[in-house]
Amino acid sequence: MPTASPGRRRRADAERSIARIVGAARECLSRDPNASIDDIAKHAGVGRMTLYGHFPNRAELVEAALADALRAGEQVLSAIDLAGDARDALTRLLESSWSLVAESTALLAAAQGTLPAGRIRELHSAPAQRVEELIHRGQEQGVFRTDMPLTWLVSVIQYVLHGAAEENRTGRLTQQETGRIVTETVQSILAPPPTSDA
């Protein structure tokens, strides 16, 4: 039976080491956005030199951790059925989104201290586009308001999700009630304003 070449084994070892480091960065930065390189290396079970061999600076490591978390979240969100009534689809999306945001909120805080704002927006483009397309569909169906800019409505939803994640993290909202509150808040924001009788 043929054995893997030394070069292939080294690549496989390097990939496993990178995965450990990125996983450790996600965990450490989710608990503390100011976690140090030493903290992350220790949690990953590698030395500083090994970590720096893969990630020359903290910014690259933070970006890798944020991108990895967003990639994992995207796998979950892309499996959600968004067909049919836009309000129902939005409820399904929000119920799955807020808990994913809980991790990325702390990672985002770490990223905001190290990455350019444009790069952070680029990393978040897929989730934002999904929400934007869903709101636009709801507007065409007549179930979402059209009197405010679409980009603003997407931003407001992101603010609500991040706020809910922070409330949950600090214990001011329980795990059980957060999803309901997020959904009711966003649905009320997007509801068309009442029409006044002439």
LUMTORKOL-939002 format. One line per 4 residues: number of its first residue (from 0); their letters; for each residue x, y, z of C-alpha. Coordinates in steps of 0.02 Angstrom, whole numbers. Each point is the difference from the previous one (the first is absolute). Layout:
<kedrens>
NUM) a) X,Y,Z  ...
</kedrens>
This chain:
<kedrens>
0) mpta) 0,0,0  78,168,-52  42,123,137  -23,187,-8
4) spgr) 150,101,-55  93,103,132  -61,159,-85  -180,-57,6
8) rrra) 16,-50,183  73,170,41  -145,87,-88  -126,-108,95
12) daer) 88,38,164  0,186,-41  -186,-3,-43  -41,-86,165
16) siar) 107,126,94  -87,146,-87  -171,-74,38  47,-18,185
20) ivga) 64,179,8  -153,74,-87  -117,-102,111  92,59,154
24) arec) -6,180,-61  -188,-12,-24  -24,-68,176  120,122,85
28) lsrd) -59,155,-94  -183,-46,27  33,3,187  116,150,-4
32) pnas) 24,109,-156  167,56,74  69,-176,20  187,-1,-33
36) iddi) 101,-102,-123  73,-93,150  -176,-44,61  -49,-66,-170
40) akha) 161,-98,-27  -17,-80,172  -181,-47,-33  48,-74,-168
44) gvgr) 141,-100,79  134,77,-111  148,114,28  7,183,-49
48) mtly) 122,-39,-140  -119,-128,-75  -144,123,9  101,141,-78
52) ghfp) 58,-122,-135  -180,-9,-61  -63,173,52  136,134,-2
56) nrae) -104,124,99  -155,11,110  -105,84,-136  19,-150,-117
60) lvea) -47,-120,140  -153,103,50  -56,8,-182  21,-189,-18
64) alad) -103,-30,158  -139,118,-55  -3,-72,-176  -8,-177,69
68) alra) -146,44,115  -94,85,-141  33,-149,-114  -72,-119,130
72) geqv) -149,114,23  -27,10,-187  -14,-189,-9  -141,6,129
76) lsai) -90,149,-76  10,-61,-180  -97,-157,50  -150,102,63
80) dlag) -155,-5,-110  -37,181,-47  -140,-38,-121  -179,62,17
84) dard) -61,145,104  144,117,38  -57,27,180  4,-186,37
88) altr) 166,-20,-89  73,144,101  -58,-81,162  89,-162,-47
92) lles) 157,97,-45  1,104,159  -27,-150,114  158,-78,-72
96) swsl) 100,161,-16  4,77,172  96,-143,84  129,4,-140
100) vaes) 18,187,26  38,-31,184  170,-70,-45  37,121,-141
104) tall) -40,152,108  155,-27,105  101,-46,-154  -63,158,-83
108) aaaq) 60,102,149  172,-78,-21  -5,32,-188  -51,182,20
112) gtlp) 159,31,97  112,-78,-131  -82,-8,-173  -53,139,-120
116) agri) -187,35,-1  -10,-43,-185  70,-173,30  -125,-33,141
120) relh) -144,52,-115  68,-114,-135  6,-149,118  -181,33,52
124) sapa) -63,25,-177  -84,-171,-23  -111,8,157  -45,181,-36
128) qrve) -46,-40,-180  -114,-142,56  -96,116,117  -6,138,-131
132) elih) -74,-116,-132  -129,-65,125  -55,175,51  -11,52,-182
136) rgqe) -112,-151,-35  -108,45,149  -17,177,-66  -58,-67,-168
140) qgvf) -125,-112,92  -63,153,93  41,-69,173  154,108,39
144) rtdm) 14,188,6  67,94,-150  15,174,77  179,-23,60
148) pltw) 161,-43,-95  28,-187,-19  181,14,58  -59,87,159
152) lvsv) -125,-138,39  137,-131,-21  114,98,117  -137,15,131
156) iqyv) -26,-189,-3  187,-24,26  -4,121,147  -146,-96,77
160) lhga) 89,-167,-21  162,64,77  -95,84,141  -95,-160,38
164) aeen) 160,-101,0  76,121,126  -156,-3,110  6,-190,-3
168) rtgr) 187,-3,39  -23,110,153  -151,-99,61  -128,139,-23
172) ltqq) -91,-111,-125  -15,-188,16  41,-120,-140  -184,-49,-11
176) etgr) -71,176,-18  132,80,-112  -59,-78,-163  -180,53,29
180) ivte) 48,178,48  115,20,-150  -135,-62,-119  -137,110,73
184) tvqs) 113,153,2  56,-19,-180  -173,-43,-65  -71,155,85
188) ilap) 137,108,-77  -32,-68,-175  -191,6,9  -75,128,-119
192) ppts) -54,159,92  -188,16,25  -87,99,-133  -94,153,59
196) da) -177,27,-58  -25,159,-97
</kedrens>
